[in-house]
Amino acid sequence: MSVPPGRSETSAVRLLTAGIGLGTVISVAGVSSLNMAGSPAIASGWYGIITIAVLGVPLLGALLAFWASRNTLRVINAATVLAQLALLAAWLPLTQAEGTVAGALPAGLPWILATSVSTVAAAVIATGPLGGVAVLVVLSGCVALFRGILGLETLNSIAYDMHTFVTSLVGCVLTSALIHAARSLDRAAGIAVIVAERQAAAEARLSIQVATDAMVHDEILATLLLAAQNAPEFRTAVADQSRSALRMIEELAAPPTEPPPVSVDDFVRDAGQTTRRLDATAHFQKSTADGQTMPADVAAALHSALAQALANSVAHAGDGPVRRSVAVTGTTAGVTVTVTDDGQGFDPDRVPADRMGITTSILGRLDNTAGGSARANSAPGQGTTVTLTWSPPAPPPAEMQSPPVATGPYGARHRGFDLGVRLTVITFVLAQAVLAANQAVNSPQPLPAVLALVSIYAAVALLGWRSLAQPDLVRSLAILGTITASSAIVLSPTLTGASAQWDTWYLTANSVLLAALALRKRIGLAWVGLALMLVLVVTSVLVNGHPATDATRLLTRPTALLTASSVLGFCINRMLERITIMHAGELAATKTLSFEANSAHERHAHSANLGAKVGPLLTVLARGEVLADADVRECLALEGALRDQARGGRLVRSPLVGATLAARRRSIDVSLLDDGQHDLDDDQLDTVLAWMGDHLDRLPAGSFTGRLLPPGRTDRATVVTVDGGGGVSAHSWR
């Protein structure tokens, strides 16, 4: 299973396409109702018919946004841009030809230039950020061209056009940022899936390897060693153990079933029986709570590790009287099993590599169990304590449950986005300086323009642009205060009226700052700022005796801009949070399926390998017959070969494997130990294997130990042989 490609990007494109369609219709309705451009938005005649058709393209995109594919939506957005540009090109000749007075020029600019934010955003979706910038440049050029042709260059037009350009540039940057963030989320989720699949495969290999090693140690090796004694009193036990081992090899390839949980009381009962069977004199104590359970695989791992720890104590604690105790404690926090003896003890750092009982059947078994752990504490002359613990695994922390990508709309920063933000901020700052100068030069009192500009620059500085994270409450309130202070300048009696937008330019500038605050997850405070602006504007209109419609004109663009920003910010955050949750669920499912698939493969491979290697001999042993000498030697040879699988590491490969098996069939005791972490390439390793195999082939009898040495040694490998006469010979390879 894998995460569907481009899910986040598709969701972002759908959200933006719906917003573009809705925003275009609302903008046209606003232009028509307010007659802001000086002429109806939808004229009569052919131009009116074509206008309605062009409006249908983004509206179609909005209707299909949440059902169509990403590529289809890109085509629709491209059609939106091309249709509007075509209508823009046809606007002047069509409207002039259909004017009420033959040959008359239109009274105002086309509605398309009032909705440039939507057009630019559609271009970004269709072609990318550069396409959005190109469309913005074309639209801005058309504004200048048409105003020059129509003679519409006024103080108002300067303010209106500059704010249109700035808001369109903001829309271009935000659209690009959202698409890039979604694309980054998809990329991170895809990487996370690959990592999860590899991790699951590694965990599956380790899990099956540990289970196989434990089974080999507990069942097969013991059976082969017992069979090699070829004693009549052991034949029945050897036959039973051989049949059990064959059955376990077959079951290894079968899909695992999920047995019901085991009660702690049942586990304690079985642990007590095992303790008495292995050492009738051992002291057994328990402390459990009623109703506790544990997974069946955990109970099996704890029980097997307990049995191995007791068996090790009986075999190695010493010949004298040894006191042993087993304690089982069960609480809501988990289960603890402690096996203690006062025997001769040992130095854990000097445990021979062939002591598979400790590393495989105790430590390895528990460490590979979810929530399990094991440790052995011992010292010469101070006895031994083996502690086995299991605790229900805690759920992973929230930050580890989702793909490694930020959930905010600006979490995935990139060079182009940073450049776009800087360009937008610089453009905004310069535009306000031009508008302030425009007011100061043409107003009888320049002070309001200066105060407004200072307040706006203070708000820009307080917002900060190095990090686009949510500002803290104190900084947010300070931003709100500076915005309100500049908005209060609308109360100045020197204003010529709201219809003269050149001396109320700062209201639109403040709405851009409020939109930035909303996009940074301070939507509530942003609307408080707009409400304060509304109060100030209405008060100004009433106090200064301006027409009531002036308040509507002043607040239309700020309200529309903040509404769009609030909805966009809210939807962006909700969308990315939902996508992150979905990716997390898919990631968990992917890991589970990958683990199960790899487990099945590993189980089958290990079962087939063991079946081919020891199956024929176990079948012979299961008959309970007297073994021939060749069969006895085969038992010893296979027992050694299986031990090599656990401790031989890189040495268990041709040609040394064949030489080892042949030597064991000659009754030579062979040990292969890979203790090295040297970075040997294949050629060097082949040389070492051939060198060891040559020494082993020349040994007629005795014992052979081949070892790759740990780091820090001058030599990389050694061979130690003891011939039949007891002569010791040591060789090294550098």
Legacy VTK file of the C-alpha trace (Angstrom):
# vtk DataFile Version 3.0
C-alpha trace
ASCII
DATASET POLYDATA
POINTS 734 float
0.000 0.000 0.000
1.180 3.549 -0.728
-0.137 7.046 -0.221
-2.060 8.245 -3.310
0.281 10.642 -5.130
-0.546 14.333 -4.956
-3.426 14.084 -2.497
-2.470 17.248 -0.617
-1.832 19.206 -3.800
-5.160 18.072 -5.238
-6.979 19.225 -2.104
-5.237 22.598 -2.278
-6.118 23.072 -5.954
-9.737 22.133 -5.256
-9.996 24.594 -2.395
-8.444 27.398 -4.423
-10.562 26.688 -7.510
-13.741 26.840 -5.457
-12.576 30.115 -3.936
-11.717 31.594 -7.338
-15.147 30.798 -8.748
-16.981 32.145 -5.739
-14.718 35.183 -5.466
-15.158 36.100 -9.129
-18.944 36.013 -8.903
-18.966 38.031 -5.674
-16.558 40.599 -7.124
-18.653 41.085 -10.241
-21.775 41.423 -8.115
-20.009 44.000 -5.975
-18.841 46.001 -8.974
-22.368 45.935 -10.411
-24.098 46.982 -7.212
-21.656 49.743 -6.322
-20.973 50.829 -9.918
-17.388 51.390 -8.738
-15.901 51.500 -12.212
-18.460 53.934 -13.519
-20.339 51.498 -15.730
-22.306 48.287 -15.177
-20.182 45.169 -14.785
-22.298 43.238 -17.273
-23.274 45.313 -20.257
-25.967 44.576 -22.791
-25.481 43.234 -26.292
-22.824 40.838 -27.461
-20.352 41.941 -24.822
-22.874 41.168 -22.099
-23.547 37.711 -23.528
-19.837 36.961 -23.788
-19.319 38.273 -20.252
-21.894 35.850 -18.857
-20.229 32.998 -20.760
-16.810 33.971 -19.405
-18.197 34.107 -15.861
-19.460 30.575 -16.345
-15.913 29.178 -16.600
-14.766 29.911 -13.003
-18.274 29.127 -11.772
-18.021 25.712 -13.458
-14.675 25.229 -11.726
-16.264 26.000 -8.364
-19.077 23.510 -8.998
-16.661 20.751 -10.069
-13.882 21.639 -7.610
-14.392 18.766 -5.183
-15.065 16.091 -7.787
-12.784 16.795 -10.736
-9.168 15.661 -10.977
-6.266 18.022 -10.401
-5.384 18.146 -14.096
-8.991 18.909 -15.031
-9.058 21.782 -12.554
-5.818 23.138 -13.978
-7.387 23.126 -17.434
-10.453 24.941 -16.075
-8.270 27.565 -14.396
-6.268 28.012 -17.585
-9.552 28.456 -19.466
-10.629 31.022 -16.862
-7.493 33.081 -17.451
-7.608 32.834 -21.248
-11.326 33.622 -21.397
-10.967 36.692 -19.201
-7.929 37.955 -21.113
-9.809 37.454 -24.387
-12.794 39.343 -23.000
-10.454 42.079 -21.813
-8.995 42.403 -25.315
-12.506 42.612 -26.811
-13.814 45.021 -24.199
-12.932 48.341 -25.781
-14.101 47.673 -29.378
-17.266 45.821 -28.312
-18.404 48.317 -25.713
-17.556 51.258 -27.978
-19.530 49.698 -30.840
-22.493 48.988 -28.566
-22.386 52.316 -26.700
-25.592 54.303 -26.220
-24.028 57.032 -28.326
-22.387 55.791 -31.510
-18.634 55.765 -31.144
-18.725 56.771 -27.456
-16.003 55.475 -25.142
-16.956 53.348 -22.112
-17.452 55.255 -18.887
-15.109 53.111 -16.752
-12.678 50.178 -16.605
-13.831 46.584 -17.290
-14.894 44.484 -14.331
-12.066 42.005 -15.003
-9.550 44.519 -13.686
-11.482 44.684 -10.405
-11.152 40.901 -9.924
-7.482 40.537 -10.791
-6.758 38.565 -7.580
-8.911 35.675 -8.809
-7.426 35.825 -12.298
-3.853 35.811 -10.972
-4.617 32.917 -8.591
-6.109 30.933 -11.485
-2.943 31.560 -13.497
-0.782 30.267 -10.624
-2.824 27.055 -10.464
-2.672 26.571 -14.220
0.956 27.469 -14.927
2.790 28.147 -11.660
4.041 31.290 -9.868
5.739 32.765 -12.938
2.501 32.489 -14.881
0.702 34.327 -12.085
3.257 37.127 -12.119
3.015 37.371 -15.920
-0.784 37.698 -15.786
-0.484 40.312 -13.031
1.897 42.344 -15.195
-0.480 42.085 -18.167
-3.479 43.187 -16.106
-1.553 46.074 -14.549
-0.423 47.155 -18.007
-4.026 47.061 -19.216
-5.057 49.288 -16.315
-2.482 51.910 -17.292
-3.330 51.580 -21.001
-7.095 51.873 -20.599
-6.878 54.733 -18.132
-4.696 56.601 -20.598
-7.073 55.918 -23.497
-10.179 56.807 -21.508
-8.645 59.719 -19.633
-9.441 58.174 -16.245
-6.197 59.059 -14.474
-7.213 60.641 -11.167
-6.010 60.796 -7.583
-8.537 58.102 -6.772
-7.305 55.843 -9.551
-3.753 55.927 -8.178
-4.898 54.654 -4.781
-7.317 52.135 -6.244
-4.872 50.681 -8.765
-1.992 50.418 -6.324
-4.071 48.528 -3.798
-5.410 46.271 -6.537
-1.848 45.475 -7.579
-0.714 44.796 -3.978
-3.678 42.555 -3.139
-3.198 40.651 -6.404
0.478 40.155 -5.604
-0.470 38.888 -2.137
-2.912 36.474 -3.769
-0.179 35.249 -6.118
2.225 34.579 -3.243
-0.393 32.898 -1.026
-1.643 30.671 -3.832
1.907 29.642 -4.687
2.700 29.042 -1.013
-0.337 26.837 -0.459
0.331 24.707 -3.534
4.007 24.361 -2.658
3.217 23.484 0.967
0.743 20.835 -0.174
3.253 19.481 -2.688
5.912 19.336 0.035
3.495 17.491 2.276
2.871 14.933 -0.459
6.597 14.532 -1.024
7.267 14.122 2.693
4.416 11.644 3.004
5.796 9.642 0.083
9.236 9.571 1.679
7.664 8.572 4.987
5.886 5.671 3.294
9.143 4.434 1.766
10.870 4.725 5.137
7.959 2.978 6.854
8.020 0.121 4.343
11.764 -0.335 4.787
11.451 -0.099 8.549
8.610 -2.606 8.549
10.637 -4.960 6.354
13.625 -4.677 8.700
11.403 -5.219 11.737
9.804 -8.227 10.071
13.192 -9.736 9.250
14.421 -9.128 12.789
11.233 -10.470 14.357
11.251 -13.684 12.344
15.014 -14.089 12.748
14.765 -13.772 16.530
11.842 -16.200 16.657
13.694 -18.641 14.401
16.917 -18.371 16.411
15.003 -19.009 19.622
13.279 -22.037 18.100
16.582 -23.371 16.763
18.233 -22.961 20.144
15.372 -24.279 22.270
14.233 -27.148 20.063
16.554 -28.152 17.230
20.008 -27.745 18.790
18.941 -29.525 21.951
17.461 -32.342 19.869
20.598 -32.756 17.740
22.940 -32.768 20.742
20.774 -35.279 22.558
20.526 -37.453 19.446
24.317 -37.368 18.962
24.706 -39.281 22.234
22.857 -42.184 20.556
21.836 -43.500 23.993
18.889 -45.928 24.245
17.349 -44.071 27.193
17.097 -40.867 25.104
15.611 -42.314 21.908
11.972 -41.775 22.867
12.660 -38.203 23.952
14.689 -37.574 20.781
11.856 -38.926 18.616
9.270 -36.755 20.398
11.445 -33.641 20.174
12.198 -34.320 16.493
8.505 -34.565 15.644
7.865 -31.378 17.614
10.690 -29.588 15.782
9.381 -30.724 12.391
5.917 -29.465 13.296
7.322 -26.101 14.409
9.273 -25.745 11.147
6.066 -26.337 9.180
4.094 -23.919 11.375
6.746 -21.264 10.852
5.633 -20.893 7.223
1.941 -20.649 8.104
0.282 -17.229 8.548
0.235 -16.343 12.227
-3.070 -16.340 14.036
-3.977 -13.899 16.756
-4.601 -16.004 19.873
-6.706 -14.521 22.663
-4.977 -12.664 25.501
-3.555 -14.730 28.359
-4.539 -13.927 31.912
-1.663 -13.126 34.229
-2.995 -15.764 36.644
-2.649 -18.452 33.950
0.856 -17.238 33.174
1.771 -17.409 36.870
0.443 -20.959 37.096
2.505 -22.081 34.095
5.578 -20.256 35.429
5.227 -22.072 38.753
4.984 -25.450 37.035
8.072 -24.721 34.927
10.003 -23.619 38.007
9.161 -26.815 39.906
9.976 -28.962 36.875
13.445 -27.462 36.418
14.317 -27.098 40.119
11.968 -28.546 42.693
13.828 -26.720 45.485
13.483 -23.238 43.966
11.382 -20.730 45.882
8.454 -19.362 43.871
6.492 -16.261 44.836
3.846 -14.206 43.086
2.021 -10.909 43.423
-0.688 -10.129 40.898
-3.915 -8.181 40.561
-7.183 -9.769 39.484
-8.282 -9.521 35.880
-4.928 -8.698 34.339
-4.141 -10.009 30.866
-1.270 -9.872 28.424
-0.884 -10.721 24.720
-0.309 -14.405 24.044
3.011 -13.789 22.273
4.239 -11.805 25.277
3.277 -14.615 27.647
5.076 -17.137 25.428
8.215 -14.983 25.256
8.276 -14.438 29.033
7.706 -18.127 29.713
10.432 -19.289 27.317
12.910 -16.735 28.669
12.076 -17.814 32.236
12.662 -21.464 31.356
15.981 -20.645 29.672
17.146 -18.523 32.610
16.363 -21.342 35.048
18.001 -23.931 32.794
21.135 -21.763 32.576
21.202 -21.441 36.356
20.900 -25.187 36.847
23.646 -25.840 34.288
26.126 -23.101 35.172
25.529 -21.812 38.712
27.945 -24.358 40.215
28.145 -27.878 41.592
27.487 -27.005 45.245
24.127 -26.263 46.840
22.541 -23.259 45.115
19.470 -21.398 46.275
17.176 -20.233 43.495
14.072 -18.092 43.540
11.545 -16.974 40.964
9.307 -13.954 41.576
6.427 -12.900 39.326
4.854 -9.478 39.876
1.862 -8.251 37.918
0.540 -4.704 38.149
-1.367 -2.349 35.904
2.033 -1.157 34.682
3.022 -4.611 33.408
4.618 -7.889 34.459
8.059 -8.507 35.954
9.734 -11.909 36.310
12.918 -12.182 38.371
15.113 -15.299 38.429
17.814 -15.219 41.114
20.484 -17.634 42.317
23.423 -17.384 44.735
25.717 -19.507 42.589
29.193 -18.811 41.289
28.032 -16.050 38.930
29.895 -14.857 35.846
31.274 -11.764 34.164
28.682 -10.664 31.553
31.401 -8.975 29.493
33.254 -12.267 29.151
30.330 -14.449 28.093
31.518 -16.664 25.216
29.958 -16.008 21.850
28.562 -19.526 21.771
26.334 -18.882 24.814
23.232 -18.529 22.675
20.955 -19.171 25.651
21.627 -15.712 27.062
21.805 -13.649 23.887
19.116 -15.448 21.894
16.626 -17.168 24.162
16.587 -14.558 26.934
17.793 -11.095 25.939
16.996 -11.295 22.234
13.580 -12.860 22.738
12.367 -10.176 25.165
14.012 -7.247 23.426
12.169 -8.208 20.244
8.824 -8.286 22.046
6.824 -5.058 21.986
7.123 -3.553 25.449
9.539 -6.245 26.622
13.060 -6.028 27.978
15.538 -8.292 29.734
18.777 -7.828 31.614
21.215 -10.136 33.355
23.155 -8.889 36.386
25.979 -11.062 37.644
29.530 -11.011 38.923
31.963 -13.809 39.797
31.119 -15.176 43.241
28.010 -12.995 43.639
25.278 -15.022 41.981
23.070 -14.068 39.065
19.820 -12.162 38.664
17.863 -12.202 35.427
15.025 -9.671 35.206
12.334 -9.988 32.557
9.843 -7.152 32.197
6.908 -6.292 30.004
4.853 -3.105 29.929
2.024 -2.332 27.528
3.614 -0.113 24.868
2.492 3.497 25.137
0.993 5.069 22.013
3.539 7.111 20.079
3.543 10.861 20.719
1.384 12.955 18.436
4.354 14.345 16.525
5.456 10.807 15.630
2.031 9.712 14.354
2.040 11.930 11.295
4.376 12.404 8.381
7.385 14.584 9.040
6.024 17.761 7.523
4.647 20.926 9.053
0.839 21.197 9.206
0.639 24.977 8.860
0.278 26.609 5.439
3.738 28.134 5.713
5.498 25.116 7.235
7.167 24.125 3.974
9.253 27.226 3.235
11.255 27.408 0.034
13.397 29.919 -1.773
10.742 31.029 -4.231
8.197 31.533 -1.470
10.610 33.572 0.649
11.435 35.710 -2.380
7.738 36.224 -3.067
7.088 37.288 0.533
9.956 39.789 0.447
8.804 41.155 -2.898
5.254 41.550 -1.609
6.340 43.307 1.583
8.663 45.655 -0.316
5.952 46.421 -2.873
3.421 47.052 -0.119
5.781 49.355 1.779
6.709 51.361 -1.334
3.083 51.596 -2.464
2.039 53.080 0.874
4.849 55.628 0.643
3.605 56.699 -2.808
0.006 56.918 -1.584
1.029 58.875 1.502
2.984 61.293 -0.674
-0.006 61.569 -3.011
-2.225 62.565 -0.101
0.340 64.880 1.493
0.913 66.815 -1.737
-2.759 67.168 -2.640
-4.211 67.695 0.826
-4.302 71.000 2.720
-2.860 69.183 5.729
-0.050 66.607 5.145
0.176 65.481 8.793
-2.583 62.789 8.580
-0.747 61.123 5.693
2.528 61.093 7.618
0.887 59.714 10.780
-0.910 57.007 8.790
2.300 55.955 7.054
4.231 55.775 10.339
1.496 53.646 11.954
1.356 51.290 8.976
5.139 50.861 8.936
5.055 50.154 12.682
2.456 47.426 12.113
4.568 45.918 9.313
7.599 45.848 11.620
5.589 44.299 14.460
4.221 41.591 12.170
7.744 40.554 11.225
8.488 38.441 8.169
11.410 36.242 9.163
8.947 33.784 10.663
5.348 33.443 9.523
4.255 31.679 12.702
1.374 32.906 14.832
2.446 36.042 16.750
2.001 35.961 20.507
-0.928 37.778 22.092
1.051 40.828 23.237
2.535 41.396 19.784
-0.848 40.784 18.159
-2.488 43.408 20.381
0.303 45.861 19.572
-0.278 45.271 15.844
-4.002 45.774 16.335
-3.334 49.018 18.215
-1.179 50.509 15.469
-3.713 49.528 12.794
-6.524 51.133 14.771
-4.433 54.258 15.332
-3.918 54.763 11.612
-7.574 53.972 10.883
-8.585 56.694 13.344
-7.147 59.284 10.972
-10.372 58.883 9.003
-11.922 61.104 11.697
-9.860 64.050 10.469
-12.087 66.934 9.340
-9.666 67.688 6.493
-10.841 64.682 4.439
-12.648 65.479 1.207
-15.004 62.535 1.536
-14.941 58.791 1.203
-15.526 58.858 -2.518
-12.064 60.442 -2.790
-10.128 57.275 -1.977
-6.784 58.995 -2.323
-7.067 60.436 1.209
-8.418 57.217 2.816
-5.834 54.894 1.231
-4.653 53.717 4.650
-7.936 51.881 5.316
-7.243 49.417 2.506
-3.613 49.170 3.630
-4.805 48.328 7.141
-7.143 45.680 5.753
-4.118 44.022 4.106
-2.375 43.979 7.495
-5.512 42.571 9.156
-5.609 39.887 6.446
-1.987 38.998 7.253
-2.945 38.740 10.929
-5.857 36.433 10.055
-3.634 34.220 7.918
-1.357 33.849 10.930
-4.169 32.308 12.979
-5.302 35.532 14.674
-8.657 35.642 12.894
-10.599 36.863 15.931
-8.309 39.822 16.566
-8.338 40.677 12.864
-12.120 40.958 12.904
-11.956 43.060 16.051
-9.699 45.404 14.086
-12.180 45.522 11.206
-15.028 46.220 13.630
-13.072 49.129 15.108
-12.403 50.373 11.573
-16.133 50.207 10.849
-16.936 52.230 13.962
-14.356 54.853 13.024
-15.572 55.117 9.415
-19.237 55.407 10.377
-18.357 58.007 13.005
-16.362 59.974 10.434
-19.213 59.907 7.936
-21.709 61.080 10.538
-19.485 63.736 12.117
-18.170 65.205 8.870
-21.502 65.097 7.092
-20.503 62.800 4.248
-23.059 60.670 2.366
-23.920 57.354 4.043
-22.923 55.471 0.898
-19.347 56.610 1.516
-19.101 54.215 4.479
-20.140 51.343 2.228
-17.591 52.306 -0.389
-14.791 52.596 2.157
-15.495 49.268 3.854
-16.354 47.054 0.868
-12.805 46.169 -0.150
-11.455 45.761 3.452
-14.390 43.521 4.369
-14.046 41.407 1.229
-10.283 41.078 1.689
-10.510 40.057 5.352
-13.385 37.663 4.642
-11.401 35.944 1.908
-8.261 35.797 4.053
-10.114 34.421 7.072
-11.894 31.747 5.072
-8.696 30.872 3.217
-6.614 30.705 6.395
-9.198 28.599 8.207
-9.671 26.236 5.281
-5.933 25.911 4.699
-5.247 24.903 8.284
-8.197 22.522 8.465
-7.326 20.998 5.107
-3.673 20.386 5.938
-4.536 19.040 9.384
-7.020 16.587 7.867
-4.552 15.583 5.175
-1.874 15.032 7.808
-4.225 12.802 9.791
-5.112 10.842 6.655
-1.449 10.465 5.760
-0.757 9.233 9.292
-3.487 6.600 8.993
-2.239 5.524 5.587
1.295 5.413 6.925
0.264 3.136 9.785
-1.702 0.907 7.414
1.219 0.797 4.990
3.598 -0.190 7.749
1.231 -2.889 8.992
0.688 -4.353 5.534
4.385 -4.183 4.730
5.242 -5.878 8.009
2.710 -8.639 7.367
3.868 -9.169 3.783
7.541 -9.243 4.719
6.813 -11.449 7.730
5.076 -13.962 5.498
8.017 -13.929 3.095
10.558 -14.292 5.900
8.580 -17.069 7.598
8.352 -19.030 4.375
12.046 -18.508 3.613
13.188 -19.540 7.098
10.860 -22.543 7.105
12.104 -23.693 3.703
15.735 -23.162 4.706
15.417 -25.070 7.975
13.335 -27.782 6.335
15.957 -28.354 3.662
18.827 -28.230 6.123
17.603 -30.325 9.058
14.284 -31.789 7.882
15.700 -35.054 6.493
17.756 -35.731 9.630
14.872 -34.857 11.972
12.675 -37.252 9.997
15.222 -40.014 10.656
15.424 -39.099 14.344
11.623 -39.086 14.654
11.602 -42.843 13.999
13.358 -43.504 17.305
15.849 -45.933 15.747
19.510 -46.586 16.531
21.675 -44.114 14.638
24.552 -45.067 12.395
27.899 -43.388 12.993
27.356 -41.229 9.920
24.062 -39.998 11.363
25.738 -39.126 14.672
28.396 -37.124 12.844
25.662 -35.440 10.803
23.873 -34.436 14.026
27.039 -32.794 15.319
27.810 -31.184 11.963
24.330 -29.698 11.614
24.301 -28.554 15.230
27.514 -26.643 14.598
26.242 -25.241 11.309
23.094 -23.937 12.985
25.161 -22.307 15.704
27.224 -20.662 13.000
24.049 -19.060 11.664
23.622 -17.241 14.982
27.222 -16.245 15.689
29.212 -16.684 12.474
27.879 -13.603 10.696
29.876 -12.867 7.531
31.887 -16.076 7.892
28.851 -18.200 7.036
29.279 -18.177 3.276
31.124 -20.139 0.618
33.761 -21.496 0.499
34.104 -21.671 4.290
30.644 -23.191 4.832
31.515 -26.276 2.797
34.889 -26.665 4.498
33.228 -26.322 7.918
30.597 -28.966 7.225
33.208 -31.386 5.869
35.427 -30.818 8.925
32.581 -31.454 11.350
31.822 -34.685 9.567
35.445 -35.574 10.319
34.563 -34.972 14.010
36.477 -31.680 14.143
34.993 -29.154 16.572
34.552 -25.938 14.557
33.629 -22.490 15.897
33.069 -19.474 13.648
32.811 -16.082 15.368
32.124 -12.729 13.729
33.048 -10.138 16.348
34.353 -7.624 13.830
32.926 -4.390 12.558
35.719 -3.801 10.091
34.621 -2.488 6.748
35.831 -5.416 4.654
34.879 -5.334 1.007
33.823 -8.500 -0.802
37.283 -9.195 -2.190
38.925 -8.894 1.233
36.244 -11.067 2.832
36.633 -13.712 0.137
40.380 -13.722 0.823
39.774 -14.224 4.560
37.292 -17.049 3.931
39.684 -18.830 1.573
42.514 -18.379 4.091
40.432 -19.887 6.918
39.150 -22.684 4.694
42.705 -23.617 3.724
43.720 -23.973 7.397
40.579 -25.992 8.144
41.088 -28.362 5.207
44.615 -29.150 6.421
43.475 -30.002 9.975
43.076 -33.789 10.330
41.509 -33.752 13.813
40.980 -31.583 16.890
39.319 -28.168 17.011
39.251 -25.027 14.896
38.228 -21.473 15.798
37.977 -18.848 13.061
37.235 -15.312 14.169
36.791 -11.842 12.729
38.232 -9.552 15.395
36.637 -6.444 16.939
37.796 -2.969 15.894
40.942 -1.570 17.448
43.055 -4.652 16.793
46.039 -4.746 14.487
44.858 -8.096 13.139
41.495 -8.358 11.410
41.038 -12.130 11.667
42.576 -15.084 13.503
42.612 -18.862 13.253
43.379 -21.021 16.297
43.683 -24.792 15.825
44.270 -27.631 18.257
45.422 -30.839 16.594
44.648 -34.332 17.769
47.775 -34.376 19.911
46.913 -31.170 21.762
49.255 -28.915 19.836
47.993 -25.328 19.556
48.635 -23.192 16.491
47.565 -19.552 16.022
47.504 -17.564 12.787
46.425 -14.004 12.009
45.331 -12.013 8.964
45.812 -8.272 8.630
LINES 1 735
734 0 1 2 3 4 5 6 7 8 9 10 11 12 13 14 15 16 17 18 19 20 21 22 23 24 25 26 27 28 29 30 31 32 33 34 35 36 37 38 39 40 41 42 43 44 45 46 47 48 49 50 51 52 53 54 55 56 57 58 59 60 61 62 63 64 65 66 67 68 69 70 71 72 73 74 75 76 77 78 79 80 81 82 83 84 85 86 87 88 89 90 91 92 93 94 95 96 97 98 99 100 101 102 103 104 105 106 107 108 109 110 111 112 113 114 115 116 117 118 119 120 121 122 123 124 125 126 127 128 129 130 131 132 133 134 135 136 137 138 139 140 141 142 143 144 145 146 147 148 149 150 151 152 153 154 155 156 157 158 159 160 161 162 163 164 165 166 167 168 169 170 171 172 173 174 175 176 177 178 179 180 181 182 183 184 185 186 187 188 189 190 191 192 193 194 195 196 197 198 199 200 201 202 203 204 205 206 207 208 209 210 211 212 213 214 215 216 217 218 219 220 221 222 223 224 225 226 227 228 229 230 231 232 233 234 235 236 237 238 239 240 241 242 243 244 245 246 247 248 249 250 251 252 253 254 255 256 257 258 259 260 261 262 263 264 265 266 267 268 269 270 271 272 273 274 275 276 277 278 279 280 281 282 283 284 285 286 287 288 289 290 291 292 293 294 295 296 297 298 299 300 301 302 303 304 305 306 307 308 309 310 311 312 313 314 315 316 317 318 319 320 321 322 323 324 325 326 327 328 329 330 331 332 333 334 335 336 337 338 339 340 341 342 343 344 345 346 347 348 349 350 351 352 353 354 355 356 357 358 359 360 361 362 363 364 365 366 367 368 369 370 371 372 373 374 375 376 377 378 379 380 381 382 383 384 385 386 387 388 389 390 391 392 393 394 395 396 397 398 399 400 401 402 403 404 405 406 407 408 409 410 411 412 413 414 415 416 417 418 419 420 421 422 423 424 425 426 427 428 429 430 431 432 433 434 435 436 437 438 439 440 441 442 443 444 445 446 447 448 449 450 451 452 453 454 455 456 457 458 459 460 461 462 463 464 465 466 467 468 469 470 471 472 473 474 475 476 477 478 479 480 481 482 483 484 485 486 487 488 489 490 491 492 493 494 495 496 497 498 499 500 501 502 503 504 505 506 507 508 509 510 511 512 513 514 515 516 517 518 519 520 521 522 523 524 525 526 527 528 529 530 531 532 533 534 535 536 537 538 539 540 541 542 543 544 545 546 547 548 549 550 551 552 553 554 555 556 557 558 559 560 561 562 563 564 565 566 567 568 569 570 571 572 573 574 575 576 577 578 579 580 581 582 583 584 585 586 587 588 589 590 591 592 593 594 595 596 597 598 599 600 601 602 603 604 605 606 607 608 609 610 611 612 613 614 615 616 617 618 619 620 621 622 623 624 625 626 627 628 629 630 631 632 633 634 635 636 637 638 639 640 641 642 643 644 645 646 647 648 649 650 651 652 653 654 655 656 657 658 659 660 661 662 663 664 665 666 667 668 669 670 671 672 673 674 675 676 677 678 679 680 681 682 683 684 685 686 687 688 689 690 691 692 693 694 695 696 697 698 699 700 701 702 703 704 705 706 707 708 709 710 711 712 713 714 715 716 717 718 719 720 721 722 723 724 725 726 727 728 729 730 731 732 733
